[in-house]
Amino acid sequence: MKRAWFFVFISVYLCLCLLASCAASGGNGGEEPPAEESGESTVVCRVISQQDGTLLLAGTDEGTGLYQLHPEADVLTVDGAAFDPAAPDAYAAFPESSLVGAVASVRYDGGIQESWPMGFSGVTGVDISSTEGFNDLCGLYLQVLEDLWSVDAGLNNDITTVGVDLSCTRLSPGERSAVAYAFGVAHGVTAVEGTWEDLVEQGYITGEPLEGGKGQFYQWEDGCLFAIEESDEPAAVNMPALGPGETAPGYDAVAFDASKWRSSLGAYMFTDCSAVSNGDGHWDGYTVGAEMIS
């Protein structure tokens, strides 16, 4: 009986050794298994800013993808044709002679670099459209923030952090993040997104009780909050006079207020602002109804 169990044990052991040998050789006669082909991926983005050949891009999906790209000229195309950024008339198809507002499809065969902003590895093509999906509202709002920065400059003097609240605008989450980042970089400060209430909760804005217990005095000691809030009120639009048989051109309009806030006694606001796009996605400046200071 013991002799029978010994032969069973030896048989099982030899079978296991054979299986291990097959697994080590890949089960295909000792050859290495074929490597999987690396596929090409595409991310569709909007160009938010353009500086010294570097593009800041916001993903157009529902996420907050923020990318930075310095593409080589040989991978760039505009409307399907080769694009040379150094050519004299390179930006003739774009308003303001800039790619800002254009939709760019970035093709790459590597991965996404885990930096902030994120980057692309192995870029094989950057296809830009001068018409389809074009909208430079992000560029307009960046200009509004810059104009706010310039007025009553003492409110943002010596700050290290800038708060940006674009939550009440039509911009996507990715576009809001990109505008905030670009604004912070332009002034060499860290940008954080959030409403006034968010920044109080996170400890950026602090409050102290007033004498007599009548409320609190709030301030941001080393920062300043910039906000743009779109209004449901119709924007003031001056339409051209129309002759017989003429139809009104297509356009889009937005009404908004913009402000910067440093403390309960330090703020500046643009009110009753309006901007108009003539239907091609280009926002040609804005008007300010009134300015307020506290």
DOKEGU-956598 format. One record per atom (N, C-alpha, C): residue in one letter; residue number from 0; x, y, z. Coordinates in steps of 0.05 Angstrom, whole numbers, padded with zeros to 5 digits. Layout:
a	NUM	X	Y	Z
...
***
This chain:
m	0	00017	-00024	00000
m	0	00000	00000	00000
m	0	00017	00025	00000
k	1	00038	00025	00017
k	1	00056	00048	00018
k	1	00070	00052	-00008
r	2	00078	00028	-00021
r	2	00092	00030	-00047
r	2	00074	00042	-00068
a	3	00048	00037	-00068
a	3	00029	00049	-00087
a	3	00027	00079	-00084
w	4	00025	00088	-00059
w	4	00024	00117	-00054
w	4	00049	00131	-00063
f	5	00072	00117	-00060
f	5	00098	00129	-00069
f	5	00097	00135	-00099
f	6	00088	00115	-00115
f	6	00087	00119	-00144
f	6	00067	00141	-00152
v	7	00045	00143	-00137
v	7	00025	00165	-00143
v	7	00038	00192	-00138
f	8	00053	00194	-00116
f	8	00067	00220	-00109
f	8	00087	00227	-00130
i	9	00103	00208	-00140
i	9	00123	00213	-00160
i	9	00110	00222	-00186
s	10	00087	00210	-00193
s	10	00073	00217	-00218
s	10	00063	00246	-00217
v	11	00051	00253	-00194
v	11	00040	00280	-00191
v	11	00063	00300	-00192
y	12	00085	00294	-00179
y	12	00108	00312	-00178
y	12	00119	00317	-00206
l	13	00122	00296	-00222
l	13	00132	00299	-00249
l	13	00113	00315	-00267
c	14	00087	00312	-00263
c	14	00068	00328	-00279
c	14	00070	00357	-00272
l	15	00073	00364	-00246
l	15	00076	00392	-00238
l	15	00102	00404	-00250
c	16	00123	00389	-00250
c	16	00148	00399	-00262
c	16	00145	00405	-00291
l	17	00130	00387	-00305
l	17	00126	00391	-00334
l	17	00110	00416	-00339
l	18	00089	00420	-00323
l	18	00072	00444	-00326
l	18	00089	00470	-00321
a	19	00106	00469	-00301
a	19	00122	00493	-00294
a	19	00141	00499	-00317
s	20	00152	00477	-00330
s	20	00170	00481	-00352
s	20	00156	00494	-00376
c	21	00131	00486	-00381
c	21	00116	00497	-00403
c	21	00110	00526	-00398
a	22	00103	00533	-00373
a	22	00096	00560	-00367
a	22	00121	00578	-00370
a	23	00144	00568	-00362
a	23	00169	00584	-00364
a	23	00176	00590	-00393
s	24	00169	00572	-00411
s	24	00176	00576	-00439
s	24	00154	00591	-00454
g	25	00133	00600	-00439
g	25	00112	00615	-00452
g	25	00091	00597	-00465
g	26	00094	00571	-00463
g	26	00074	00553	-00474
g	26	00074	00554	-00505
n	27	00095	00566	-00518
n	27	00094	00567	-00547
n	27	00121	00559	-00558
g	28	00132	00537	-00547
g	28	00157	00526	-00557
g	28	00181	00542	-00549
g	29	00179	00558	-00527
g	29	00202	00573	-00518
g	29	00204	00600	-00530
e	30	00186	00608	-00549
e	30	00188	00634	-00561
e	30	00175	00655	-00542
e	31	00184	00681	-00544
e	31	00172	00702	-00529
e	31	00145	00709	-00540
p	32	00124	00714	-00523
p	32	00098	00721	-00533
p	32	00099	00747	-00549
p	33	00083	00750	-00570
p	33	00084	00775	-00586
p	33	00076	00799	-00569
a	34	00090	00822	-00572
a	34	00084	00846	-00557
a	34	00058	00858	-00568
e	35	00042	00870	-00549
e	35	00018	00883	-00558
e	35	00025	00909	-00572
e	36	00009	00914	-00594
e	36	00014	00939	-00609
e	36	00004	00963	-00592
s	37	00021	00984	-00591
s	37	00013	01008	-00576
s	37	-00004	01025	-00594
g	38	-00029	01030	-00586
g	38	-00047	01046	-00602
g	38	-00043	01075	-00599
e	39	-00054	01091	-00618
e	39	-00052	01120	-00617
e	39	-00078	01130	-00603
s	40	-00075	01150	-00586
s	40	-00097	01161	-00572
s	40	-00101	01190	-00580
t	41	-00125	01201	-00576
t	41	-00131	01228	-00584
t	41	-00146	01242	-00561
v	42	-00138	01266	-00554
v	42	-00152	01283	-00535
v	42	-00160	01309	-00549
v	43	-00186	01316	-00547
v	43	-00196	01340	-00559
v	43	-00196	01362	-00538
c	44	-00183	01385	-00544
c	44	-00180	01406	-00525
c	44	-00187	01433	-00537
r	45	-00189	01453	-00520
r	45	-00191	01481	-00529
r	45	-00166	01496	-00521
v	46	-00156	01512	-00539
v	46	-00132	01528	-00533
v	46	-00141	01552	-00515
i	47	-00129	01554	-00491
i	47	-00137	01575	-00472
i	47	-00117	01598	-00473
s	48	-00092	01592	-00476
s	48	-00072	01613	-00479
s	48	-00049	01603	-00496
q	49	-00034	01622	-00507
q	49	-00011	01616	-00524
q	49	00012	01635	-00516
q	50	00034	01623	-00507
q	50	00056	01640	-00498
q	50	00083	01627	-00507
d	51	00097	01642	-00523
d	51	00124	01633	-00532
d	51	00123	01604	-00544
g	52	00103	01598	-00560
g	52	00101	01572	-00572
g	52	00088	01551	-00555
t	53	00083	01557	-00529
t	53	00071	01537	-00511
t	53	00041	01542	-00510
l	54	00026	01520	-00514
l	54	-00003	01522	-00513
l	54	-00014	01511	-00486
l	55	-00032	01526	-00474
l	55	-00046	01516	-00450
l	55	-00073	01507	-00460
l	56	-00080	01481	-00455
l	56	-00103	01469	-00466
l	56	-00122	01459	-00444
a	57	-00148	01461	-00449
a	57	-00168	01450	-00431
a	57	-00183	01428	-00445
g	58	-00186	01405	-00432
g	58	-00201	01383	-00444
g	58	-00230	01392	-00448
t	59	-00243	01383	-00470
t	59	-00270	01391	-00476
t	59	-00291	01373	-00464
d	60	-00282	01351	-00450
d	60	-00302	01333	-00438
d	60	-00311	01345	-00411
e	61	-00325	01329	-00396
e	61	-00336	01339	-00370
e	61	-00315	01340	-00348
g	62	-00292	01330	-00352
g	62	-00271	01330	-00332
g	62	-00257	01357	-00331
t	63	-00236	01358	-00315
t	63	-00221	01383	-00311
t	63	-00193	01379	-00323
g	64	-00190	01365	-00345
g	64	-00164	01360	-00357
g	64	-00151	01386	-00365
l	65	-00127	01391	-00355
l	65	-00111	01415	-00361
l	65	-00084	01405	-00371
y	66	-00077	01414	-00396
y	66	-00053	01405	-00409
y	66	-00036	01428	-00418
q	67	-00010	01423	-00420
q	67	00009	01442	-00431
q	67	00025	01428	-00453
l	68	00028	01442	-00476
l	68	00040	01429	-00499
l	68	00057	01449	-00514
h	69	00081	01441	-00521
h	69	00099	01457	-00538
h	69	00104	01441	-00563
p	70	00085	01441	-00582
p	70	00087	01424	-00606
p	70	00109	01432	-00625
e	71	00121	01413	-00637
e	71	00140	01418	-00659
e	71	00124	01426	-00684
a	72	00135	01443	-00701
a	72	00121	01452	-00725
a	72	00112	01429	-00743
d	73	00128	01408	-00744
d	73	00122	01387	-00764
d	73	00098	01370	-00756
v	74	00087	01373	-00732
v	74	00063	01358	-00725
v	74	00038	01375	-00725
l	75	00040	01401	-00731
l	75	00018	01419	-00731
l	75	00004	01421	-00758
t	76	-00023	01420	-00757
t	76	-00039	01426	-00781
t	76	-00062	01444	-00773
v	77	-00070	01461	-00791
v	77	-00093	01478	-00787
v	77	-00112	01473	-00810
d	78	-00137	01465	-00804
d	78	-00157	01458	-00824
d	78	-00146	01438	-00844
g	79	-00129	01419	-00835
g	79	-00118	01398	-00851
g	79	-00093	01405	-00866
a	80	-00084	01430	-00866
a	80	-00060	01438	-00880
a	80	-00037	01442	-00861
a	81	-00012	01439	-00871
a	81	00011	01443	-00854
a	81	00011	01471	-00843
f	82	00021	01475	-00818
f	82	00020	01501	-00805
f	82	00048	01508	-00795
d	83	00058	01531	-00804
d	83	00084	01540	-00795
d	83	00079	01565	-00778
p	84	00082	01563	-00752
p	84	00077	01586	-00734
p	84	00094	01610	-00740
a	85	00117	01606	-00754
a	85	00135	01628	-00759
a	85	00129	01643	-00785
a	86	00110	01632	-00801
a	86	00104	01645	-00827
a	86	00090	01672	-00822
p	87	00095	01691	-00839
p	87	00083	01718	-00835
p	87	00053	01719	-00833
d	88	00039	01702	-00848
d	88	00010	01702	-00847
d	88	-00001	01677	-00833
a	89	00015	01666	-00815
a	89	00007	01641	-00802
a	89	-00020	01642	-00789
y	90	-00027	01664	-00776
y	90	-00051	01666	-00761
y	90	-00073	01682	-00774
a	91	-00072	01684	-00800
a	91	-00091	01700	-00815
a	91	-00120	01689	-00812
a	92	-00123	01663	-00807
a	92	-00149	01651	-00805
a	92	-00161	01654	-00778
f	93	-00146	01666	-00758
f	93	-00155	01667	-00731
f	93	-00159	01696	-00722
p	94	-00180	01702	-00707
p	94	-00183	01728	-00695
p	94	-00160	01734	-00676
e	95	-00153	01759	-00674
e	95	-00132	01769	-00655
e	95	-00105	01756	-00661
s	96	-00102	01744	-00684
s	96	-00076	01731	-00692
s	96	-00066	01712	-00671
s	97	-00084	01695	-00661
s	97	-00077	01677	-00640
s	97	-00094	01652	-00643
l	98	-00083	01629	-00632
l	98	-00098	01604	-00632
l	98	-00118	01602	-00609
v	99	-00118	01622	-00592
v	99	-00136	01621	-00568
v	99	-00165	01619	-00577
g	100	-00179	01599	-00566
g	100	-00206	01594	-00574
g	100	-00210	01571	-00593
a	101	-00188	01563	-00607
a	101	-00191	01542	-00627
a	101	-00192	01514	-00613
v	102	-00204	01496	-00627
v	102	-00205	01468	-00618
v	102	-00181	01453	-00630
a	103	-00167	01439	-00613
a	103	-00143	01424	-00622
a	103	-00146	01394	-00615
s	104	-00142	01377	-00634
s	104	-00142	01348	-00629
s	104	-00113	01339	-00627
v	105	-00105	01330	-00604
v	105	-00078	01322	-00599
v	105	-00076	01292	-00601
r	106	-00059	01282	-00619
r	106	-00055	01253	-00623
r	106	-00028	01246	-00611
y	107	-00027	01224	-00596
y	107	-00002	01216	-00584
y	107	-00002	01185	-00581
d	108	00022	01173	-00581
d	108	00024	01144	-00579
d	108	00039	01136	-00553
g	109	00044	01156	-00536
g	109	00055	01150	-00509
g	109	00034	01152	-00488
g	110	00041	01163	-00465
g	110	00021	01165	-00444
g	110	00017	01194	-00437
i	111	00001	01198	-00416
i	111	-00004	01225	-00405
i	111	00016	01229	-00382
q	112	00030	01251	-00383
q	112	00050	01257	-00362
q	112	00035	01268	-00338
e	113	00041	01256	-00315
e	113	00028	01264	-00290
e	113	00041	01288	-00277
s	114	00039	01310	-00291
s	114	00049	01336	-00281
s	114	00025	01354	-00279
w	115	00029	01379	-00271
w	115	00008	01399	-00270
w	115	00018	01425	-00282
p	116	00008	01433	-00305
p	116	-00012	01418	-00322
p	116	00000	01392	-00332
m	117	-00017	01374	-00341
m	117	-00009	01349	-00352
m	117	00004	01353	-00380
g	118	00019	01333	-00389
g	118	00032	01334	-00415
g	118	00027	01309	-00430
f	119	00036	01308	-00455
f	119	00032	01285	-00473
f	119	00060	01274	-00480
s	120	00061	01247	-00481
s	120	00086	01234	-00490
s	120	00081	01223	-00518
g	121	00101	01228	-00535
g	121	00099	01217	-00562
g	121	00078	01230	-00579
v	122	00078	01257	-00580
v	122	00058	01271	-00596
v	122	00063	01266	-00626
t	123	00043	01256	-00640
t	123	00045	01250	-00668
t	123	00031	01270	-00686
g	124	00013	01286	-00674
g	124	-00002	01305	-00690
g	124	-00018	01323	-00673
v	125	-00021	01349	-00681
v	125	-00038	01368	-00668
v	125	-00055	01381	-00690
d	126	-00080	01373	-00692
d	126	-00097	01382	-00713
d	126	-00115	01404	-00703
i	127	-00113	01428	-00714
i	127	-00128	01452	-00704
i	127	-00148	01461	-00725
s	128	-00172	01468	-00715
s	128	-00192	01479	-00733
s	128	-00195	01508	-00728
s	129	-00197	01524	-00749
s	129	-00201	01553	-00746
s	129	-00230	01561	-00745
t	130	-00248	01541	-00749
t	130	-00276	01548	-00749
t	130	-00293	01530	-00732
e	131	-00291	01504	-00735
e	131	-00308	01485	-00721
e	131	-00303	01486	-00691
g	132	-00324	01494	-00676
g	132	-00322	01494	-00647
g	132	-00307	01518	-00635
f	133	-00299	01537	-00652
f	133	-00283	01559	-00642
f	133	-00299	01576	-00622
n	134	-00287	01583	-00600
n	134	-00299	01601	-00580
n	134	-00277	01611	-00562
d	135	-00272	01637	-00562
d	135	-00251	01649	-00546
d	135	-00262	01664	-00522
l	136	-00284	01654	-00510
l	136	-00295	01667	-00486
l	136	-00275	01665	-00463
c	137	-00259	01643	-00462
c	137	-00238	01641	-00441
c	137	-00218	01665	-00444
g	138	-00211	01671	-00469
g	138	-00193	01694	-00473
g	138	-00205	01720	-00464
l	139	-00231	01723	-00469
l	139	-00245	01748	-00461
l	139	-00244	01750	-00430
y	140	-00251	01728	-00417
y	140	-00252	01729	-00387
y	140	-00224	01732	-00375
l	141	-00203	01722	-00389
l	141	-00176	01727	-00379
l	141	-00170	01757	-00382
q	142	-00180	01770	-00403
q	142	-00176	01799	-00406
q	142	-00191	01814	-00384
v	143	-00215	01806	-00377
v	143	-00230	01818	-00355
v	143	-00214	01816	-00329
l	144	-00203	01793	-00323
l	144	-00188	01789	-00299
l	144	-00163	01807	-00299
e	145	-00150	01810	-00322
e	145	-00127	01827	-00324
e	145	-00134	01856	-00319
d	146	-00157	01865	-00330
d	146	-00166	01892	-00326
d	146	-00173	01897	-00296
l	147	-00184	01878	-00283
l	147	-00190	01880	-00255
l	147	-00164	01882	-00239
w	148	-00144	01867	-00247
w	148	-00118	01867	-00233
w	148	-00106	01895	-00234
s	149	-00110	01909	-00256
s	149	-00097	01935	-00260
s	149	-00110	01957	-00244
v	150	-00137	01956	-00240
v	150	-00150	01977	-00226
v	150	-00147	01974	-00195
d	151	-00144	01996	-00181
d	151	-00140	01996	-00152
d	151	-00120	01974	-00145
a	152	-00096	01976	-00156
a	152	-00075	01955	-00154
a	152	-00067	01949	-00125
g	153	-00073	01968	-00107
g	153	-00066	01963	-00079
g	153	-00080	01938	-00067
l	154	-00103	01932	-00078
l	154	-00118	01909	-00068
l	154	-00103	01882	-00073
n	155	-00088	01881	-00094
n	155	-00073	01856	-00099
n	155	-00043	01860	-00096
n	156	-00035	01880	-00081
n	156	-00006	01885	-00077
n	156	00005	01864	-00057
d	157	00028	01854	-00063
d	157	00043	01835	-00045
d	157	00027	01809	-00039
i	158	00011	01800	-00057
i	158	-00003	01775	-00052
i	158	00014	01751	-00062
t	159	00009	01728	-00051
t	159	00023	01704	-00060
t	159	00003	01684	-00072
t	160	-00023	01689	-00068
t	160	-00043	01670	-00078
t	160	-00066	01687	-00090
v	161	-00077	01677	-00112
v	161	-00100	01690	-00124
v	161	-00123	01670	-00125
g	162	-00146	01678	-00115
g	162	-00169	01661	-00117
g	162	-00184	01668	-00143
v	163	-00195	01648	-00156
v	163	-00210	01653	-00181
v	163	-00236	01637	-00179
d	164	-00258	01652	-00181
d	164	-00285	01639	-00180
d	164	-00299	01644	-00206
l	165	-00301	01624	-00223
l	165	-00315	01625	-00248
l	165	-00338	01605	-00248
s	166	-00347	01597	-00224
s	166	-00367	01576	-00222
s	166	-00394	01585	-00233
c	167	-00399	01611	-00235
c	167	-00424	01622	-00245
c	167	-00421	01632	-00273
t	168	-00405	01618	-00289
t	168	-00402	01625	-00318
t	168	-00408	01600	-00334
r	169	-00411	01603	-00360
r	169	-00417	01581	-00378
r	169	-00392	01564	-00385
l	170	-00369	01572	-00375
l	170	-00345	01556	-00381
l	170	-00346	01529	-00368
s	171	-00334	01509	-00382
s	171	-00333	01482	-00372
s	171	-00313	01481	-00348
p	172	-00315	01459	-00332
p	172	-00296	01457	-00310
p	172	-00267	01458	-00319
g	173	-00260	01446	-00341
g	173	-00233	01447	-00351
g	173	-00225	01475	-00359
e	174	-00243	01489	-00372
e	174	-00237	01516	-00381
e	174	-00234	01535	-00357
r	175	-00250	01531	-00336
r	175	-00247	01548	-00312
r	175	-00220	01543	-00299
s	176	-00212	01518	-00297
s	176	-00186	01512	-00285
s	176	-00163	01524	-00301
a	177	-00166	01523	-00328
a	177	-00144	01533	-00345
a	177	-00142	01563	-00343
v	178	-00165	01577	-00342
v	178	-00164	01606	-00340
v	178	-00152	01614	-00313
a	179	-00159	01600	-00291
a	179	-00148	01606	-00265
a	179	-00118	01602	-00265
y	180	-00109	01579	-00277
y	180	-00080	01573	-00278
y	180	-00065	01594	-00294
a	181	-00076	01601	-00318
a	181	-00062	01621	-00335
a	181	-00061	01648	-00321
f	182	-00081	01656	-00307
f	182	-00082	01681	-00293
f	182	-00061	01682	-00270
g	183	-00058	01660	-00256
g	183	-00038	01658	-00235
g	183	-00010	01659	-00246
v	184	-00005	01644	-00267
v	184	00021	01644	-00279
v	184	00029	01672	-00289
a	185	00010	01686	-00301
a	185	00016	01713	-00312
a	185	00026	01732	-00290
h	186	00019	01727	-00265
h	186	00027	01745	-00244
h	186	00045	01732	-00223
g	187	00055	01708	-00230
g	187	00074	01695	-00212
g	187	00064	01687	-00185
v	188	00038	01681	-00183
v	188	00026	01673	-00158
v	188	00011	01646	-00162
t	189	00005	01633	-00140
t	189	-00010	01608	-00140
t	189	-00040	01614	-00143
a	190	-00053	01600	-00161
a	190	-00081	01604	-00165
a	190	-00097	01581	-00152
v	191	-00118	01588	-00138
v	191	-00136	01568	-00126
v	191	-00164	01575	-00135
e	192	-00180	01554	-00141
e	192	-00208	01558	-00149
e	192	-00226	01555	-00125
g	193	-00247	01571	-00125
g	193	-00266	01568	-00103
g	193	-00283	01593	-00100
t	194	-00307	01590	-00089
t	194	-00324	01612	-00082
t	194	-00313	01625	-00056
w	195	-00325	01648	-00049
w	195	-00317	01661	-00024
w	195	-00322	01643	-00001
e	196	-00345	01629	-00001
e	196	-00351	01610	00021
e	196	-00331	01587	00022
d	197	-00323	01577	-00002
d	197	-00303	01555	-00002
d	197	-00277	01564	00010
l	198	-00268	01589	00003
l	198	-00242	01598	00013
l	198	-00243	01605	00043
v	199	-00266	01612	00053
v	199	-00269	01616	00082
v	199	-00266	01588	00095
e	200	-00280	01569	00085
e	200	-00280	01542	00096
e	200	-00252	01530	00095
q	201	-00237	01536	00074
q	201	-00210	01524	00071
q	201	-00189	01540	00086
g	202	-00196	01563	00099
g	202	-00178	01578	00116
g	202	-00162	01599	00101
y	203	-00167	01603	00076
y	203	-00153	01625	00062
y	203	-00163	01652	00071
i	204	-00189	01655	00073
i	204	-00202	01680	00083
i	204	-00209	01675	00112
t	205	-00201	01694	00129
t	205	-00206	01691	00158
t	205	-00223	01715	00168
g	206	-00237	01710	00190
g	206	-00254	01730	00201
g	206	-00248	01735	00230
e	207	-00252	01760	00239
e	207	-00249	01768	00267
e	207	-00274	01783	00276
p	208	-00284	01778	00300
p	208	-00308	01791	00310
p	208	-00304	01822	00311
l	209	-00324	01836	00303
l	209	-00323	01865	00306
l	209	-00330	01873	00335
e	210	-00322	01898	00342
e	210	-00328	01907	00369
e	210	-00359	01909	00373
g	211	-00367	01901	00396
g	211	-00396	01900	00401
g	211	-00410	01876	00391
g	212	-00395	01857	00379
g	212	-00407	01833	00370
g	212	-00425	01836	00346
k	213	-00421	01858	00331
k	213	-00438	01863	00307
k	213	-00425	01852	00282
g	214	-00425	01825	00280
g	214	-00414	01813	00256
g	214	-00384	01808	00258
q	215	-00372	01802	00234
q	215	-00343	01797	00233
q	215	-00331	01812	00210
f	216	-00305	01818	00214
f	216	-00289	01830	00193
f	216	-00273	01808	00179
y	217	-00277	01805	00153
y	217	-00264	01784	00138
y	217	-00241	01796	00121
q	218	-00220	01781	00118
q	218	-00198	01790	00100
q	218	-00182	01766	00090
w	219	-00168	01770	00068
w	219	-00149	01750	00058
w	219	-00122	01764	00060
e	220	-00107	01756	00080
e	220	-00082	01770	00086
e	220	-00062	01770	00064
d	221	-00058	01747	00050
d	221	-00038	01746	00029
d	221	-00050	01737	00002
g	222	-00076	01743	-00002
g	222	-00088	01735	-00027
g	222	-00110	01754	-00034
c	223	-00122	01750	-00058
c	223	-00144	01767	-00068
c	223	-00161	01749	-00085
l	224	-00188	01751	-00082
l	224	-00207	01735	-00096
l	224	-00218	01750	-00120
f	225	-00215	01739	-00144
f	225	-00226	01750	-00168
f	225	-00250	01732	-00177
a	226	-00272	01745	-00185
a	226	-00295	01729	-00192
a	226	-00309	01742	-00216
i	227	-00321	01725	-00233
i	227	-00338	01734	-00255
i	227	-00364	01718	-00252
e	228	-00386	01732	-00252
e	228	-00412	01720	-00249
e	228	-00430	01729	-00272
e	229	-00438	01710	-00288
e	229	-00456	01716	-00310
e	229	-00485	01721	-00299
s	230	-00499	01738	-00313
s	230	-00526	01746	-00305
s	230	-00547	01734	-00323
d	231	-00571	01730	-00312
d	231	-00593	01720	-00329
d	231	-00606	01743	-00344
e	232	-00598	01768	-00337
e	232	-00609	01791	-00351
e	232	-00598	01792	-00380
p	233	-00615	01801	-00399
p	233	-00605	01802	-00427
p	233	-00582	01823	-00429
a	234	-00563	01817	-00445
a	234	-00540	01835	-00449
a	234	-00549	01857	-00468
a	235	-00538	01881	-00463
a	235	-00543	01904	-00480
a	235	-00528	01900	-00506
v	236	-00543	01899	-00528
v	236	-00531	01895	-00554
v	236	-00540	01916	-00574
n	237	-00521	01929	-00587
n	237	-00528	01949	-00608
n	237	-00527	01935	-00635
m	238	-00551	01930	-00646
m	238	-00553	01917	-00672
m	238	-00552	01937	-00694
p	239	-00540	01931	-00717
p	239	-00539	01949	-00739
p	239	-00567	01953	-00751
a	240	-00571	01976	-00763
a	240	-00596	01981	-00777
a	240	-00599	01963	-00801
l	241	-00623	01952	-00805
l	241	-00627	01933	-00826
l	241	-00645	01946	-00848
g	242	-00637	01940	-00873
g	242	-00652	01950	-00895
g	242	-00673	01930	-00904
p	243	-00689	01936	-00924
p	243	-00710	01918	-00934
p	243	-00698	01891	-00942
g	244	-00710	01870	-00932
g	244	-00701	01843	-00939
g	244	-00677	01833	-00924
e	245	-00664	01850	-00908
e	245	-00641	01841	-00893
e	245	-00650	01827	-00867
t	246	-00634	01808	-00859
t	246	-00640	01794	-00834
t	246	-00618	01799	-00814
a	247	-00625	01798	-00788
a	247	-00606	01803	-00767
a	247	-00584	01782	-00767
p	248	-00559	01789	-00765
p	248	-00538	01769	-00764
p	248	-00539	01753	-00738
g	249	-00530	01728	-00740
g	249	-00530	01711	-00717
g	249	-00509	01721	-00697
y	250	-00516	01721	-00671
y	250	-00498	01730	-00651
y	250	-00503	01716	-00625
d	251	-00484	01718	-00607
d	251	-00488	01708	-00579
d	251	-00480	01731	-00561
a	252	-00492	01733	-00538
a	252	-00486	01755	-00520
a	252	-00486	01745	-00491
v	253	-00471	01758	-00474
v	253	-00470	01751	-00446
v	253	-00468	01776	-00429
a	254	-00483	01776	-00407
a	254	-00482	01798	-00387
a	254	-00469	01787	-00362
f	255	-00452	01803	-00349
f	255	-00438	01793	-00326
f	255	-00428	01816	-00308
d	256	-00422	01808	-00283
d	256	-00408	01826	-00264
d	256	-00381	01813	-00258
a	257	-00361	01830	-00252
a	257	-00334	01820	-00245
a	257	-00324	01836	-00221
s	258	-00310	01822	-00204
s	258	-00301	01836	-00179
s	258	-00275	01824	-00169
k	259	-00262	01840	-00152
k	259	-00239	01829	-00137
k	259	-00243	01838	-00108
w	260	-00236	01820	-00090
w	260	-00242	01824	-00061
w	260	-00217	01817	-00044
r	261	-00210	01836	-00027
r	261	-00187	01831	-00009
r	261	-00197	01830	00020
s	262	-00217	01846	00027
s	262	-00227	01846	00054
s	262	-00255	01858	00055
s	263	-00267	01859	00078
s	263	-00293	01870	00081
s	263	-00294	01900	00074
l	264	-00271	01913	00074
l	264	-00269	01941	00067
l	264	-00252	01946	00043
g	265	-00246	01925	00028
g	265	-00229	01928	00004
g	265	-00238	01911	-00019
a	266	-00253	01923	-00038
a	266	-00263	01909	-00061
a	266	-00267	01928	-00084
y	267	-00267	01917	-00108
y	267	-00272	01933	-00132
y	267	-00289	01916	-00151
m	268	-00308	01929	-00165
m	268	-00327	01914	-00182
m	268	-00333	01928	-00208
f	269	-00334	01912	-00229
f	269	-00345	01920	-00255
f	269	-00374	01910	-00255
t	270	-00394	01927	-00259
t	270	-00422	01918	-00259
t	270	-00434	01923	-00286
d	271	-00456	01908	-00291
d	271	-00471	01910	-00316
d	271	-00454	01909	-00341
c	272	-00435	01890	-00341
c	272	-00418	01886	-00364
c	272	-00432	01870	-00386
s	273	-00424	01874	-00411
s	273	-00436	01858	-00432
s	273	-00416	01854	-00454
a	274	-00418	01832	-00468
a	274	-00401	01825	-00490
a	274	-00417	01810	-00511
v	275	-00409	01813	-00536
v	275	-00424	01802	-00558
v	275	-00405	01786	-00576
s	276	-00414	01763	-00585
s	276	-00401	01747	-00605
s	276	-00418	01747	-00630
n	277	-00406	01751	-00653
n	277	-00423	01753	-00677
n	277	-00430	01726	-00690
g	278	-00428	01706	-00674
g	278	-00437	01679	-00684
g	278	-00414	01661	-00693
d	279	-00390	01672	-00696
d	279	-00368	01655	-00704
d	279	-00350	01647	-00680
g	280	-00360	01653	-00656
g	280	-00345	01645	-00632
g	280	-00325	01665	-00622
h	281	-00322	01687	-00636
h	281	-00302	01708	-00627
h	281	-00316	01730	-00611
w	282	-00306	01735	-00587
w	282	-00317	01755	-00570
w	282	-00299	01780	-00572
d	283	-00309	01800	-00584
d	283	-00293	01824	-00591
d	283	-00296	01845	-00569
g	284	-00283	01840	-00546
g	284	-00283	01860	-00524
g	284	-00309	01860	-00508
y	285	-00311	01878	-00489
y	285	-00335	01880	-00472
y	285	-00338	01909	-00462
t	286	-00361	01915	-00453
t	286	-00367	01941	-00442
t	286	-00373	01939	-00412
v	287	-00367	01960	-00397
v	287	-00372	01961	-00368
v	287	-00394	01982	-00363
g	288	-00415	01973	-00350
g	288	-00437	01992	-00344
g	288	-00429	02012	-00323
a	289	-00417	02003	-00301
a	289	-00409	02020	-00279
a	289	-00387	02007	-00263
e	290	-00372	02022	-00248
e	290	-00351	02012	-00231
e	290	-00357	02020	-00202
m	291	-00351	02002	-00183
m	291	-00357	02007	-00155
m	291	-00332	02000	-00139
i	292	-00328	02015	-00117
i	292	-00304	02011	-00100
i	292	-00313	02012	-00071
s	293	-00300	01996	-00054
s	293	-00306	01997	-00026
s	293	-00280	01995	-00010
***
